[in-house]
Amino acid sequence: MFAEYLDGRMLMQINAGAFLIALLCLRGDRQRTLDRWLFGAAAGVLLLVYYVWRFTDTLPEWRMDFPSLWAHAFFGFESLTIAYTLISIGIMTRTSDHSAEADAGETALRRGREAPPVDIFIATYNEGLDVLEKTIVAALDIDYPNFRVWVLDDTRRDWLREFCDQVGARYVTRPDNAHAKAGNLNNGLRHSAELDGGAPFIMVLDADFAPNRNILLRIVGLFDDPQVGVVQTPQFYYNADPIQYNLRSTECWVDEQRAFFDVMQPSKDAWGTAFCIGTSFVVRREALDRIGGFPIGTVTEDIHLTYKLMPHGYITRWLNERLSVGLSAEGLPEYISQRSRWGLGTIQVALTADGPLRGPGYTLRERLHYVHGLLHWLSRPFTLMLLAGPLLYWYFNVPTLYGEPLQFLAFGVPALLLYWAYSIWITGARAMPIFTEVTQIVAAMAVSATLVSAIFKPFGRPFKVTNKGLDRSKLVVHGKFAAFYGALFVLAAMGLGRAVAADGTASGVVFNIGWTVISMVLYLASLLVCFELPRPRKEERFPHRERARLCIYGSDGLPREFDGVTQDMSCNGIGLISDAAGRVEAGATGAVWLSELGWVTCRVARTQGHLLGIELFPDMAGRHRLIRMLFGEPAHNIANRGRPRVAIVQLLRRAFTG
C-alpha cells in the first residue's frame, strides 16, 4: 500500500520541503511568476501525495451496499474537487495587468484622439426608480465625448419612459420578454442600429450598476488590439452580501466573488480565457454581428457571449479596475438563486451544439479552461457530503475513510494546511477558511439540486432576475435553512457527546471527533447566516470627509448655524461631526450646505456625542448632484481585502452575543 511504500521518514521530508517553500513564498511577491509557481507546486505536491494515499489506502472493497457506495461516491466527488483545485493552481501561475494599456488609451483620448461612438445599454426588468436612478444618472455623467444612453425596459413602464425623457436618456421597450436579458439587449441592438447603423461599441450595464465617470476612457483604448472582442471589468458592490452582513464582517471580510474577480479572472486573462460576467463590459458591435447578436438559449448570456466569440478569434480582455459599483444580492434566497442560475448556465453552455465541449473552432486550452469552470459547479455536492460524513459515522457506523484514519494527520492535514496558506497568500486574504466554506455551504444544496435536475432537463427554464432594492429593515429568519443547519449542529453535538461518554480511543473515533468539531463550526456559521439582521438604512453610506455647515431653526423660529465635517454620506443622509452637536436636538429641521451641492433641506434624525445623523430631502436636481458626486468615483465602503483576525472576532461576537 502507498502508506507502507512511502515510509515516515520520506513523508516527513516531503512535508518539510513543501512547508519550507511555503514559508519562503509567504514573504514573496504574488505578482512574480516564480513565487506563484513555487508556492503552487508545493501545495500541489502535497495534494497529489494525499490523493494517492486516499486512492490506495482508504477505499473499501467495491460492493453493492450503502457503506461501500458512500465511500466511493465521496471519493468520486472529492476527486472532482481536487482536480478543480490542481487546475486552479496551474491557472494561477500566471496573472495579467492591463492598467498601463488603459493609461495609454486614456491619455490619448484626453489629448484629442478621436473617440469612437459608444451605445450604453442599461437592461432593466423590475427594478424601482431608487435603484435605476443611480445607474441612469451616473451613465449620463460619464466623462466621454461620444456616447448615448439607452434604457432597455422589459416591463413597459410609463413612469420610466417619462423619467428617461426628463434626464435625456433614450427609452426602448418591446411587446414581450422573449429570451429574457439577451432578447432585451438584442432589441436594443436593433433600435440603436436604426439610427445611424449604431455605435461600433456597446457598453452593457445591469440596472443596479452605476459606472464611474472615467469608465469608457479606461476601456476604449484596449480595443486597439483587433483580437479583443470584449473588455470586461470586475463587479464591485456598495452593499454587503448576506454572508458579510449576517456574520457582521462587512468591514473585515470580502464578498465571496472577490477572489474570482481579483485573482482568478486576471489569471485566466493571462491564458487568454477570461470571460464576460454580464455587466460593466464593452463589446464590439462588429463581433456581435458575426455571431447574430447576444447569445440566446441559456440563462447565462455573459459567459455564452465569450465562448461564442472564441471560434471567431476574439478574446475577452479583463481590466481589473474598479470602474462601477452595484448592488449585491441582499437576501439569502436571492444569493442562493443567483448561484444556482450561474451553475445551470455553465452546464447549458457546455451542452450547446456550438459550445466549448462539442462545438468546432475551440483550442484545447479553451476547452480545458471551460472544464475547469464546470468542475467548480460539479464538485458542489462534495460540500454536502462533507457535512454528512461524521453523522453517518456516529449514527449508522458508516465510515468515509477506511484503513487507518489517523494517517490523515500525516497525509491530509499537511496538504490542507498548506493549501489554506497558499489560498490566503495567492488571493491576498480574499479567501479564508470558515468564511469561504460558509459561502459554498449555504448555496450547496440548491446548486446540487440544480445539477441533478439539469441531468434530466437542462434547458427550457425561465430566466430569474435577482430581486434588488427590497425592504430589508426587519429581522428575517429563513426557517427551512435554519432548521437544516440547526439540526445538523444538534445531531453532531449528540454524536460527539456519545463518543466522549463512551471514552472511545479507536483511531476512527478520534478522526471523526476532529471532523465533527470542524463541521460544527461550519454548521453554526451557516446557521447564523439564516438569521438576516435588519438593514435599517435604505441607502448605503460612503465614507466622505468634507467641510459642511448646518443651519437649523430653533424653538424660537430663529436660524442657528453650526460648522462641521462630514463622516459619511448617502443619497438621503449625512453623518456630520460637529463640536456643537450637543446643542442640536433630534427632530430639528433646516438645511445643510456642501460645496458641491449647495444648500439641501434636511432634518436631524439623531444625535450621538459629536455625531449628528442628518436626513436629506433634496429635490430631483439635488439628488442627481448627490448621485454624480457619490458614484462618479465612489469611495470603498465595503471591505475589499480580508482581515482574518478581526473577521474571526466578529464571528464569535455574532455567535455568542447575537
N, C-alpha and C positions, 0 to 999 in steps of 0.2 A: 504494500500500500504506500501511498505518497508520503504519509507521515513517517513511515519507517525508513523510506528511501532518503528523505530529507531529514537527517538527524538534527538533534537540538542545536549542536554547535553551528552547523551550516545555516539553519534557520535564524539563529541569533546574529550571525554575520550579515545575512541579507537584511534583516530588520534594522540592525545598527547602521549599515551602509545607507539604507534608504532614509533613516531619520537624520543621519549626518548631512546628507544632501539637503534634506528639508530645512534643517537649522541654518545652513548656509543660504538657502534660497529665501527664507523668511526675511532676510535683510536685503534681498536682491531687488532688482528693478523689474516690475511687471511688464514694462514696455520692451525689455531686452529679450530677444528671441532665445538666447542660450539659457537664460534663467527659466523661462517658461518650459523649455524642453527638459531641463534637468529636473525641476520640481515635478513636472508632469510624468516624466519617466519613472521617478522614484515612487510616486503614488501608483502608477500603472503596474509596476513590477509587483508590488505587494498585493494589489488586487488580483493579478494573474496567479500568484502563488496561492492566495486564498481560494480562488476559483478552482484550481486544480485539486486542492485539498477537498473542497466540497464535492467535486465530481467523483473522486476516487475513494474517499473515506467516510462519507456521511450519508450516502443514499442506501435505502434498504433494497432487498431483492424485489424485483418487479412482480407484483401480484395484483389481482383484481379485487382488492379490498380497500376500504377507505384509508387506513394508515399509509399504505404504500402509494395510493393515488395522491393523497395530500402531500406527502413528502416530495414526490416527483413533480407535481404541479407547482408547488412552492419553488422548487429548484428551477423549473422552466421559466417562471416569471422573474425569478432572481437573475437568471441568465440574461434575459432581455434588459434588465436594469443595469447589469454590469456591462453589457455590450454598449448600451447608451452612454454610460459613464466613460468607458475607454475611448469611444469615438469622440466624445466631448473633449477629453483631454487632448486627443490628437488635433482636433479643430482649433483649440485654444493655444496651440503652439505659435499661432500667428495672430496678428491683430493689425488694424488699419487706423489711420487718422487722416482725414481729408480736409482738416481745417485750414491748412496752408493753401490748398487749391481754392477753398471758399474765400479766403482772404484776398487772393489774387483776383478772383472773379468780382468780388465786391468793390475792390479798388478800381478795377477797370470800368465798372458801371458808374461809380461815383465820379470818375474823371471824364465821363461823357460818352463812353461806348454805347452804341445803340442798344436799347433794352428791348428784347423781343416781347410781343404781347403775351399776356397770361390770362386765361379764364379761371376764376376761382369758383369752384363748386362747393356749396355748403348743403350737404344732404341732410334732410330732416324728415322725421316721421311724426312723432307725438310729443316732442319737447315743448315746454312752455316758453313764454317770452323771457322769463328770468334767466333761462339757460341760453336761448338763441340770441338774445340781445348782445351778450358779450362777444359771441363769435362774429356776428354780423358787423357790429361797430368796430371791433378790432381789425377785421378783414378790410373794411373800408379805409382804415387808417394806415395800412401798410405803406412803408416808405419805398415806393417803386413807381416809376413814371408811366407805366403802360399796362393796366390791368382792369378787368371788370369782375364784379362780384355777382354770382348767380345763386339765388336761394332756391333749391330744388325741393319743393314741398310735396310730400307724398300723402298728405292728409287733406289737401284742398281747403285751407283755412282763409277766410276773407280777411280776418284781422291781421294775419301775417302778410297778406298782399298789401294791405294799407300801410303797415309798418315799413315794408320794403320801399314803397313809394315815398314815404316820408324821409327816409335816410339815404335814398339813392342807390339801392340795390335792385337788381333785376329779379323778378319773381317768375318761376316756372312751375307748372304742375302738370298732371296728366289724369286721364279719366279712371285709371285703375292702378294697382300696385304690383303688376306683373314683374316677377324676378326681383322683387324687393329692392335692396340698395343698388345692386348692379343695374337693374332696369331703370331706376331713378337717375343714376349717373348717365346712362346711355340716352335717356330723354334729354338731359342737359346737353350732351354732345350734339344731338340733332338740332336743338334750338340755337345753340351758340354758332353752329356751322351755317345756319340760315342767314345770319347777319352778314358776315364777310368771309365765309369759309372757316371761321373760328380761329382762335389764337393757336399758335403752334405748340403751346404748353398749357397743361391743365393742372391746377393745384386742387386737391381734394381735402376738405375739412369735414370732420364729423360735426354735428350740430353743437356739441359741447366742448369743442376745442378752439380756443382763442389764439390766433397767431401773434408772434412777436412782430414788431414793426419792420425788422430787417430780414424777415424770413426769406423773401424772394431774392434779395440782394445776396444772401449767403448761398442760395441753391442754384440759381440760374447759370452761373459760371461753370458748374460741374458738367453741364450738358455740352461743353466744348468737345468732350470726348464723345465721338459718334456712337460708341458702343453702349453708352449709358441710356437706358430707356426710362428708368425711374430713379429719382433721388428721394430717398426716404429718410425722415428724421424721427428720433425716438418720441415716445409718448411720455410726457411728464404730467403729473397730477397736482392740483392745488387743494385737494381734499384727501383725507386719509381713507384707505380702503377698510373693509370690516375687520381684517386681521389686525392692522395697525391700531385702529381706533378702539376696538374692544379689548385689546391687550394693553391699552394705554401706552403705546410705543410710537405715537405719531412723530415725536421729535428725536427718536433714537433708533428706529428700525425702518428700513426702506420698504417700499411696496414690493410685492412679490416679483414683478416683472423687471425690476431694475437690473438684476444680474443678466437677464436676457438682453435687454436693450443696450446696456452699457458695456457688456463684456462679450456675450455670445455673438450678437449681430456684427460688431466690428471684426470679430474673428472670422465669421462666415464671409464678410465682405472681403477680407484678405484672401479668401479662397475663391472669390467670385460668385458666391452663392447666397448673399444676403437676400432677404425678401421683403416685399411690401407688407405693411401692417395696418392698412386701412384708412389712416388719416394723416394729415400733415405731410403729404408727399406731393411731388410734381411728376407728371408723366408726359412724354412726347405724344402729341396728337397723331403724328405720323405712325408711331409704334402701335397706338390703339387702332388706327385704321387697318393696319396689316393683320390684326387678329379679330377684326369685326367688332371692336368696342370692348367695354369692360366685360369680363367673362361671366356668363350665367351658368346655372345648373348646379352650383354648390352654395353653401351658406357662408363660405369664406372667399369672397371675390378678391381679397387682397393678395394672399399667397398664390391664389389661382392666376392672378394677373402676372406675377413674376414668372411663374412656370409656363404660362402661355407664350411669354415673350422670349424665353430662353432659346427655343429652337430657331428663332429668327435672328439670333446673335446678340440680343440685348441683355444687359445685366442691370441689376438694381444696386445703385450706389448708396451706401449707408453713410450719412453725415451725422456723426454722433455729437450733436449740439442741441441745447435746449432752446427750441425755436417756436414752441407752442406749449400751452398748458390746458388741461381739460379736466373733466370730472371722471374720477374712478368710480367703479361700481360701489354704491354707497351701502347697500344691504347685502346680507349673506345670500339670500335666494338669487339676487341678481349676479353676485360674484360667482356662484356655482353655475348658474345657467350660462353665463358668458364663457366659462371654460369648457363646459360641455359642448357648446357650439363650436368652439375652436377645435376641439378634438374630433368632432364629427366632420367638420370641414376639411381637416387634414386627411382624413380617411377618404372622403369623397373625391378630393383632387387626385389622390393616389389611384382611385378606381376609374377615373375618366379615361376614355379611349385614347386621348392625346396627352394624358398626364405623364408624370415623370417615371412611373413604373412600367407603363405599357406603350407609351407614345414614342414616335421616332424623333430623332434630332437632338436628343439629350446626350451629354457626355457621361462617362462612368462617374466622374466626380459629382456632377449634378444629381445623378440618381442616388448616389450614396449619401449625399447631404440630405436628400428628402427622406431616405430611410431613417437617418438619424432623427429627424423631426418626428417621424411616425413612431419610432421606438419610445419617444417621450410619452406619448399617449398610450401605446400598447402596454407599457410597463406599469400603468397606474394601478391595476388590480393588485400588484405586489404590495402596495401600501396597505390595502385592506387585509391582505394575508399576514403582514407583519403584526397588525393589531390582533388578529385571531390566533396566532401561533401559541402564545402562552396559555390562553384559555382552553384550547384543545388539549393541552398537556395536563392542566390541573383537573379538568372535569371529565375528560374521556380517555386520559392516559395515552394520547396520540402525540408522539414526539415529532418534531420537524427535522431535527438533525439526529442521525444515528451514529454509531461508532462511539467515539469518545468526545462528548460535547465540550468538555473543558479545554480541549485542544483549540477551541475557538479563541481562547486567550492568547495562543501563540500565532494563530493564522488570521483570525478575523479582526480582533481588536487592533493590532498594529495597522492593518490595512484601513480600517475605519477611521482611526485617529489621524493617520497621515492624510487620508483623503479629505477629512474635515479641515485640516490645517491648509492643505493645498487649495481647497474651495474658498476658504476665507481669504487667503492671500491673493489668488488669481482674480477674485471678484472685488477686492478692496473692501472687504467686510460687507458686501451686499448679499452674501449668503451666509447663514449661520445655523448651526444645529438648533433643534427645537422649533425655532420660528420658521425656518424653511420647511421642515417636516410638517408643521401645522398647516401651512398654506396648501400642501399637497393632500393632507388628510381630509380637510373639510370638503374638498371637491372630489375626492377619490371615488366615493360611492356613486355619485351622479355620472362622473366620467366613465366609470366601469359599466354602469347600466347603459350608457350611450354606446359604448363599444359593443356590448352584447347585442343590443337592438340593431346596430349597424350591420351586423353579420347577416341579419335577415332582411333589413330594409334600409340600405344606406342612403337612398335618395328619396325625394318627394316630401321631405319635412319642411314646414314653413320656417322662414327666417324670423327669429325673435329679437326684437330690439331691446337692448338693456335699458330699463327704466332709469331715468335720472331726474333729479330735482324734486323728488317726493318729500313729503313731510317726515322728518326724522327726529322730531322733538320729544318723542316718548320712548320709554324703555320697551323693547320688543323682545319677546322670548320665542325662539323657534323651537317649539315643543318637541317635535319628532327628532330633530337633530340632537337637542339637549338630552332627551330620553335615551337615545342611542349611545352617546358618549358617556352619559352618566351611568348607564347600565354596564358598559364596558369597564368603567372605573370600579364600580362596586364588585363586579364579578372578579376582576383582577385582584382587588384587595382581599376578597374572601379566599381566593385561591392561594394568595400569598400567606394569609393567616393560617390556612390549613397546613401549608408547608412548614411554617415556623413552629406550629403546635406539634407537628409530627417529628420535629428535630431531624429532618432529612438532611443527610450529608452526601447522598449519591450525586455523582457528577451531573446527571441530567437535572436533578432538583436544583442544584446550585446554579447551573446555567440558566434555567428558566426563572429563577428568582431574580437574577440580574436583568433578564429580558423583561420581566414583568415590571420591575421598578421603572425602567426607562419608558415602557409603554404607558404606565400610569401617569407619568409626567405629560406625555403627549395626549392621553385621554383628557386630562384636566385642562390643558391649554385649549384643546379643541372644544371642550365643554364651555369654557369661558367665552369663546368667540360666539357661541349660540345665544348669549345674552347681550343683545345690542344696546349699548348705552345711548342715552338721549344725546342728540346733537342740537343744543339749544340755539345755535346761530344758524340762520338760514343761509347767510353768506359767509364764506371762508375769509379769514383775515390774512393780510400780507404784512410782513414787517415793513415799517415805513417811518423814517425819522425826518421830521420837518418842523420848522417853527410854525406855530399856529396862534390864533387869537380867538378867544371865546367871548361872545357878547350875550349876556342873558338879562332877563328882566326880573327884578326883584319883586317882592310883595307890594312895594310902593309904586310899581309900574315903571320905575326908572331903570335904564340900561346900566349894566356894570360890565367892564371888560377885564379879561384876565389873559396873560400870556402863558404859553405852554409849548410842549414839544410832543408831537405825535409818537406813539409807540407802535401802533399797527393800524391798518385801515382796510375796510371793505367797501363795497358799493353802497352799503347802508349804515356804516358805523365807523367810529374812530375811537381808539384808546388814546386819551390825552393825559400826559403827565404835567401837573401844574402845582406849584407851591401854594396856590390859592384854592386848591381842591376842597379844603376844609370849610371854606366859606360858600360853597356851592351845594345846593340841595338837589336831591334826586327829584325829577319831575319838572325842573326849571326849563323854560323854553327860550329860544333866542336864535343865534346864528353863529357859525364858526367860519373863520377866514383862513384859507390856504392860498399860497402864491399862485398855484396852477389852477385853482378853482374859483377864487373869489369868495364871496360870502354865500354860505349854504345854510338854509333853515335847519334847525336841529332841536333836540331835546336831550337833557341829561338823564340817561336811563338809570345810572347807578354811580355811586361813589365808593372808593375803597382806598383809604390812605391818600396818597398823592395822585392816584389814578382815577380819571373820570371816564366812564363809559358813555359815549355820546351817540345817539341815534340820529342819522341824517335823513332829511326829506328833500332831496334835490328835485328840480324839475327835470324834464327829459334831457334838455341840453346839458344840465349839470351832471346828470347821471352818466351821460355819454362821455363827458370830460373825465369823470372818475374812471370809467372803463378804459379809456385810452391811456390814462396815467398808470393804472394798476397792471394792465395786461399788455401794454406796449413792450415792456421789458420787465416782466414780473420777478419780484424777489422770491427766493426759496422760502416757503412756509411749511414744507414737509421735508422730513429728513431725506437726504439723497445719499447718505452713507451711514452704515450701521455703527452704533456704539454698543458693543456686546454687553459690557458690564452694566451699563445703565438699563439696557433692554431687559436683562435678567432681573434686576432690582424691580423694575416696573411690573414685570410678570408676577413676581412674588407678591407685590403690593396688591395687584389685581386679584390674585388668588385668595389672599387672606384678609383683605380689607374691603373688597367689593368694588 
